[in-house]
Amino acid sequence: MRRKERALQLRLIPGDDPPREPSARTPTPHADLIGRRFFDGLSRVAVTDVCRLNPAQVMVEREMDGRRWSISAGLIRLIVGRERKRRTA
């Protein structure tokens, strides 16, 4: 006799939740640094994005070889020489 294997069967249960809409990316406090460039002694370095794992850091890319790494946003502010803009209440 052949034995029929039991398989787990899942069914979707309709819910009352409305469908999710893709939310816009929330603005980060260091988004104003994106696009800033500075010279590191060998080549120009550009801030490309805010780090997704740690929003207190930004991603930078060296133009000479395309190497990318993350660095503290506060350090970039010191290098670039701009103060952080305060939000108005």
DSSP file (Angstrom, degrees, kcal/mol; ACC not computed):
  #  RESIDUE AA STRUCTURE BP1 BP2  ACC     N-H-->O    O-->H-N    N-H-->O    O-->H-N    TCO  KAPPA ALPHA  PHI   PSI    X-CA   Y-CA   Z-CA
    1    1 A M              0   0    0      0, 0.0     2,-0.4     0, 0.0     0, 0.0   0.000 360.0 360.0 360.0 138.9    0.0    0.0    0.0
    2    2 A R        -     0   0    0      1,-0.0     2,-0.5     2,-0.0     0, 0.0  -0.699 360.0-142.3 -86.1 134.9    1.2    3.4   -0.8
    3    3 A R        -     0   0    0     -2,-0.4     2,-0.5     0, 0.0    -1,-0.0  -0.857  12.6-134.9 -99.7 128.1    1.2    5.8    2.0
    4    4 A K        -     0   0    0     -2,-0.5     2,-0.2     1,-0.0    -2,-0.0  -0.689  20.0-130.0 -84.7 124.9    0.2    9.4    1.2
    5    5 A E        -     0   0    0     -2,-0.5     2,-0.5     1,-0.1    -1,-0.0  -0.505  18.5-126.0 -75.6 141.4    2.6   12.0    2.7
    6    6 A R        -     0   0    0     -2,-0.2     2,-0.4     2,-0.0    -1,-0.1  -0.728  26.2-165.0 -88.7 133.7    0.9   14.7    4.6
    7    7 A A        -     0   0    0     -2,-0.5     2,-0.5     0, 0.0     0, 0.0  -0.903  25.9-109.6-118.4 146.5    1.8   18.2    3.5
    8    8 A L        -     0   0    0     -2,-0.4     2,-0.5     1,-0.0    -2,-0.0  -0.607  34.0-159.9 -74.6 125.3    1.3   21.4    5.3
    9    9 A Q        -     0   0    0     -2,-0.5     2,-0.4     2,-0.0    -1,-0.0  -0.936   4.4-164.7-113.1 127.6   -1.4   23.4    3.6
   10   10 A L        -     0   0    0     -2,-0.5     2,-0.4     2,-0.0    -2,-0.0  -0.888   2.5-168.5-111.1 139.8   -1.6   27.1    4.2
   11   11 A R        -     0   0    0     -2,-0.4     2,-0.4     2,-0.0    -2,-0.0  -0.969  24.4-120.2-124.4 143.3   -4.6   29.3    3.3
   12   12 A L        -     0   0    0     -2,-0.4    -2,-0.0     1,-0.0     0, 0.0  -0.685  23.6-148.3 -81.3 131.0   -4.7   33.0    3.3
   13   13 A I        -     0   0    0     -2,-0.4     2,-0.1     1,-0.0    -1,-0.0  -0.886  19.3-122.0-101.0 121.9   -7.3   34.3    5.6
   14   14 A P        -     0   0    0      0, 0.0     2,-0.2     0, 0.0    -1,-0.0  -0.388  35.2-166.4 -64.8 137.9   -8.9   37.6    4.4
   15   15 A G        -     0   0    0      2,-0.2     0, 0.0    -2,-0.1     0, 0.0  -0.641  32.7-117.7-118.9 176.4   -8.5   40.4    7.0
   16   16 A D  S    S+     0   0    0     -2,-0.2    -1,-0.0     2,-0.1     0, 0.0   0.374  74.1 118.4 -94.8   3.4   -9.9   43.8    7.6
   17   17 A D        -     0   0    0      1,-0.1    -2,-0.2     3,-0.0     3,-0.1  -0.496  66.9-122.3 -73.5 136.8   -6.6   45.5    7.2
   18   18 A P        -     0   0    0      0, 0.0    -1,-0.1     0, 0.0    -2,-0.1  -0.437  40.2 -89.7 -72.0 153.7   -6.4   48.0    4.3
   19   19 A P        -     0   0    0      0, 0.0     2,-0.3     0, 0.0     0, 0.0  -0.359  46.2-112.0 -64.6 143.6   -3.7   47.3    1.7
   20   20 A R        -     0   0    0     -3,-0.1    -3,-0.0    -2,-0.0     0, 0.0  -0.548  23.8-148.3 -78.8 138.9   -0.3   48.9    2.5
   21   21 A E        -     0   0    0     -2,-0.3     2,-0.3     1,-0.0    -1,-0.0  -0.843  32.4 -99.7-100.9 143.5    0.9   51.7    0.3
   22   22 A P        -     0   0    0      0, 0.0     2,-0.2     0, 0.0    -1,-0.0  -0.466  43.6-137.1 -63.9 123.4    4.6   52.1   -0.1
   23   23 A S        -     0   0    0     -2,-0.3     2,-0.1     1,-0.1     3,-0.1  -0.530  16.5-108.9 -84.5 148.5    5.7   54.9    2.2
   24   24 A A        -     0   0    0     -2,-0.2     2,-0.2     1,-0.1    -1,-0.1  -0.418  45.4 -91.8 -70.5 150.4    8.1   57.6    1.2
   25   25 A R        -     0   0    0      1,-0.1    -1,-0.1    -2,-0.1     3,-0.1  -0.448  44.9-116.5 -65.9 130.6   11.5   57.4    2.8
   26   26 A T        -     0   0    0     -2,-0.2     2,-0.1     1,-0.1    -1,-0.1  -0.459  32.4-107.5 -70.6 138.1   11.5   59.5    5.9
   27   27 A P        -     0   0    0      0, 0.0    -1,-0.1     0, 0.0    -3,-0.0  -0.416  33.1-142.5 -67.4 139.4   13.9   62.4    5.7
   28   28 A T    >   -     0   0    0     -2,-0.1     3,-1.5     1,-0.1     4,-0.2  -0.666  19.4-117.2 -99.8 156.8   17.0   62.0    7.9
   29   29 A P  T 3  S+     0   0    0      0, 0.0     3,-0.3     0, 0.0    -1,-0.1   0.672 113.9  49.9 -68.6 -14.3   18.7   64.7    9.8
   30   30 A H  T >  S+     0   0    0     25,-0.2     3,-1.5     1,-0.2     4,-0.3   0.183  73.7 107.2-108.8  17.0   21.9   64.4    7.7
   31   31 A A  G X   +     0   0    0     -3,-1.5     3,-1.0     1,-0.3    -1,-0.2   0.737  68.6  69.5 -67.2 -20.8   20.3   64.5    4.3
   32   32 A D  G 3  S+     0   0    0     -3,-0.3    -1,-0.3     1,-0.2    -2,-0.1   0.669  90.6  62.1 -71.6 -14.3   21.7   68.0    3.7
   33   33 A L  G X  S+     0   0    0     -3,-1.5     3,-2.2     2,-0.1    14,-0.3   0.674  75.8 110.5 -81.8 -17.8   25.2   66.5    3.5
   34   34 A I  T <  S+     0   0    0     -3,-1.0    14,-0.2    -4,-0.3     3,-0.1  -0.380  82.9  21.1 -63.8 129.3   24.4   64.4    0.4
   35   35 A G  T 3  S+     0   0    0     12,-2.7    -1,-0.3     1,-0.4     2,-0.1   0.262  89.7 133.1  96.7 -11.0   26.2   65.8   -2.6
   36   36 A R    <   -     0   0    0     -3,-2.2    11,-2.6    11,-0.1    -1,-0.4  -0.463  38.1-160.9 -72.1 145.7   28.9   67.6   -0.5
   37   37 A R  E     +A   46   0A   0      9,-0.2     2,-0.3    -2,-0.1     9,-0.2  -0.941  13.7 173.1-128.6 149.8   32.4   67.1   -1.7
   38   38 A F  E     -A   45   0A   0      7,-2.3     7,-3.4    -2,-0.3     2,-0.5  -0.965  32.7-111.6-148.7 164.7   35.8   67.6   -0.1
   39   39 A F  E     -A   44   0A   0     -2,-0.3     5,-0.2     5,-0.2    -2,-0.0  -0.869  20.1-171.6-102.7 127.3   39.5   66.9   -0.9
   40   40 A D        -     0   0    0      3,-2.4     4,-0.1    -2,-0.5    -1,-0.1   0.311  56.8 -92.6-101.8   8.5   41.2   64.3    1.2
   41   41 A G  S    S+     0   0    0      2,-0.3     3,-0.1     1,-0.0    -2,-0.0  -0.050 120.4  44.6 106.3 -32.0   44.8   64.8   -0.1
   42   42 A L  S    S-     0   0    0      1,-0.4     2,-0.3     0, 0.0    -3,-0.0   0.738 123.3 -17.0-108.3 -39.9   44.6   62.2   -2.9
   43   43 A S  S    S-     0   0    0     -5,-0.0    -3,-2.4    20,-0.0    -1,-0.4  -0.926  77.2 -76.7-157.1 172.7   41.3   62.8   -4.6
   44   44 A R  E     -A   39   0A   0     -2,-0.3    19,-2.7    -5,-0.2     2,-0.4  -0.631  40.5-154.7 -82.2 144.2   37.9   64.4   -4.1
   45   45 A V  E     -AB  38  62A   0     -7,-3.4    -7,-2.3    -2,-0.3     2,-0.4  -0.970   6.4-160.8-121.8 135.0   35.5   62.5   -1.9
   46   46 A A  E     -AB  37  61A   0     15,-2.5    15,-2.5    -2,-0.4     2,-0.6  -0.924  20.4-126.2-119.1 141.0   31.7   62.9   -2.2
   47   47 A V  E     + B   0  60A   0    -11,-2.6   -12,-2.7    -2,-0.4    13,-0.3  -0.762  32.9 173.8 -81.8 122.2   28.9   62.1    0.3
   48   48 A T  E     -     0   0A   0     11,-2.7     2,-0.3    -2,-0.6    12,-0.2   0.779  51.5 -18.0-103.9 -32.2   26.6   59.8   -1.6
   49   49 A D  E     - B   0  59A   0     10,-1.3    10,-3.8   -16,-0.1     2,-0.4  -0.982  64.8 -91.7-166.1 166.5   24.0   58.6    1.0
   50   50 A V  E     - B   0  58A   0     -2,-0.3     8,-0.3     8,-0.3     2,-0.1  -0.785  54.0-103.5 -89.2 136.8   23.0   58.2    4.6
   51   51 A C        -     0   0    0      6,-2.2     6,-0.2    -2,-0.4    -1,-0.1  -0.381  24.1-150.7 -62.8 131.1   24.0   54.8    6.0
   52   52 A R  S    S+     0   0    0      1,-0.2    -1,-0.1    -2,-0.1     6,-0.0   0.814  93.7  47.3 -75.3 -30.5   20.9   52.6    6.3
   53   53 A L  S    S+     0   0    0      1,-0.3    -1,-0.2     2,-0.0    -2,-0.1   0.833 127.4  22.2 -80.5 -32.5   22.2   50.6    9.3
   54   54 A N    >   -     0   0    0      3,-0.1     3,-2.2     1,-0.1    -3,-0.4  -0.866  64.6-164.8-137.5 100.4   23.3   53.6   11.3
   55   55 A P  T 3  S+     0   0    0      0, 0.0   -25,-0.2     0, 0.0    -1,-0.1   0.592  86.5  70.8 -65.2  -8.9   21.6   57.0   10.4
   56   56 A A  T 3  S+     0   0    0     -6,-0.1    17,-2.3   -27,-0.0    18,-0.4   0.487  96.5  64.0 -82.8  -2.1   24.3   58.8   12.4
   57   57 A Q  E <  S- C   0  72A   0     -3,-2.2    -6,-2.2    15,-0.3     2,-0.3  -0.858  70.2-149.8-119.9 156.4   26.8   57.9    9.6
   58   58 A V  E     -BC  50  71A   0     13,-2.9    13,-2.3    -2,-0.3     2,-0.5  -0.884  19.2-118.4-121.7 155.3   27.0   58.8    5.9
   59   59 A M  E     -BC  49  70A   0    -10,-3.8   -11,-2.7    -2,-0.3   -10,-1.3  -0.800  31.5-170.7 -93.2 131.4   28.3   56.9    3.0
   60   60 A V  E     -BC  47  69A   0      9,-3.0     9,-1.9    -2,-0.5     2,-0.4  -0.884   7.4-157.3-121.3 155.2   31.2   58.6    1.1
   61   61 A E  E     -BC  46  68A   0    -15,-2.5   -15,-2.5    -2,-0.3     2,-0.4  -0.997  14.8-134.8-135.6 129.7   32.9   57.6   -2.2
   62   62 A R  E  >  -B   45   0A   0      5,-2.6     4,-2.0    -2,-0.4     5,-0.2  -0.711  12.4-149.0 -82.6 129.3   36.3   58.5   -3.4
   63   63 A E  T  4 S+     0   0    0    -19,-2.7    -1,-0.1    -2,-0.4   -18,-0.1   0.789  88.3  64.5 -70.8 -28.0   36.2   59.7   -7.0
   64   64 A M  T  4 S+     0   0    0    -20,-0.4    -1,-0.2     1,-0.2   -19,-0.1   0.933 127.1   2.2 -64.3 -47.9   39.7   58.4   -7.9
   65   65 A D  T  4 S-     0   0    0     -3,-0.1    -2,-0.2     2,-0.1    -1,-0.2   0.438  93.9-115.8-122.9  -1.8   39.0   54.7   -7.5
   66   66 A G     <  +     0   0    0     -4,-2.0    -3,-0.1     1,-0.2     2,-0.1   0.601  55.6 159.9  78.3  10.8   35.3   54.4   -6.5
   67   67 A R        -     0   0    0     -5,-0.2    -5,-2.6    -6,-0.1     2,-0.4  -0.458  22.0-159.6 -68.6 137.8   36.0   53.1   -3.0
   68   68 A R  E     +C   61   0A   0     -7,-0.2     2,-0.3    -2,-0.1    -7,-0.2  -0.923  19.8 153.9-122.2 145.2   33.0   53.5   -0.6
   69   69 A W  E     -C   60   0A   0     -9,-1.9    -9,-3.0    -2,-0.4     2,-0.3  -0.968  37.7-108.1-157.8 167.4   32.9   53.6    3.2
   70   70 A S  E     +C   59   0A   0     -2,-0.3     2,-0.3   -11,-0.2   -11,-0.2  -0.784  33.9 175.5-104.3 149.2   30.8   55.0    6.0
   71   71 A I  E     -C   58   0A   0    -13,-2.3   -13,-2.9    -2,-0.3   -20,-0.2  -0.974  41.0 -80.3-148.5 155.7   31.9   57.7    8.3
   72   72 A S  E  >  -C   57   0A   0     -2,-0.3     4,-1.6   -15,-0.2   -15,-0.3  -0.322  30.6-140.0 -61.5 135.4   30.4   59.8   11.1
   73   73 A A  H  > S+     0   0    0    -17,-2.3     4,-2.1     1,-0.2    -1,-0.1   0.838 102.8  58.2 -66.4 -32.3   28.2   62.6    9.9
   74   74 A G  H  > S+     0   0    0    -18,-0.4     4,-1.7     1,-0.2    -1,-0.2   0.878 104.5  50.7 -64.6 -37.0   29.6   64.9   12.6
   75   75 A L  H  > S+     0   0    0      2,-0.2     4,-2.2     1,-0.2    -1,-0.2   0.891 108.8  51.2 -67.2 -39.3   33.1   64.4   11.3
   76   76 A I  H  X S+     0   0    0     -4,-1.6     4,-3.1     1,-0.2     5,-0.3   0.887 106.9  54.6 -64.6 -37.9   32.0   65.3    7.8
   77   77 A R  H  X>S+     0   0    0     -4,-2.1     4,-2.0     1,-0.2     5,-0.9   0.888 109.0  48.3 -63.0 -37.5   30.4   68.4    9.2
   78   78 A L  H  <5S+     0   0    0     -4,-1.7    -2,-0.2     2,-0.2    -1,-0.2   0.901 114.2  46.1 -67.6 -40.1   33.7   69.4   10.8
   79   79 A I  H  <5S+     0   0    0     -4,-2.2    -2,-0.2     1,-0.2    -1,-0.2   0.935 117.1  42.2 -67.5 -46.3   35.6   68.7    7.5
   80   80 A V  H  <5S-     0   0    0     -4,-3.1    -1,-0.2    -5,-0.2    -2,-0.2   0.825 103.6-135.1 -73.0 -30.6   33.1   70.5    5.3
   81   81 A G  T  <5 +     0   0    0     -4,-2.0     2,-0.4    -5,-0.3    -3,-0.2   0.710  57.3 128.0  87.1  20.9   32.8   73.4    7.8
   82   82 A R      < -     0   0    0     -5,-0.9    -1,-0.3     3,-0.0     2,-0.2  -0.899  53.1-130.7-111.8 140.3   29.1   73.8    7.9
   83   83 A E        -     0   0    0     -2,-0.4     2,-0.3    -3,-0.1     3,-0.0  -0.532  33.0-100.3 -81.3 153.3   26.9   73.9   11.0
   84   84 A R        -     0   0    0     -2,-0.2     2,-0.3     1,-0.1    -1,-0.1  -0.565  39.4-116.8 -73.0 134.3   23.8   71.8   11.1
   85   85 A K        -     0   0    0     -2,-0.3     2,-0.3     1,-0.1    -1,-0.1  -0.539  26.5-130.0 -73.9 134.9   20.7   73.8   10.4
   86   86 A R        -     0   0    0     -2,-0.3     2,-0.3     1,-0.1    -1,-0.1  -0.644  19.5-120.5 -85.5 142.5   18.3   74.0   13.4
   87   87 A R        -     0   0    0     -2,-0.3     2,-0.3     1,-0.0    -1,-0.1  -0.584  23.8-126.3 -80.1 142.5   14.7   73.2   12.8
   88   88 A T              0   0    0     -2,-0.3    -1,-0.0     1,-0.1     0, 0.0  -0.652 360.0 360.0 -87.6 147.0   12.2   75.9   13.6
   89   89 A A              0   0    0     -2,-0.3    -1,-0.1     0, 0.0    -2,-0.0   0.461 360.0 360.0 -84.3 360.0    9.3   75.0   15.9
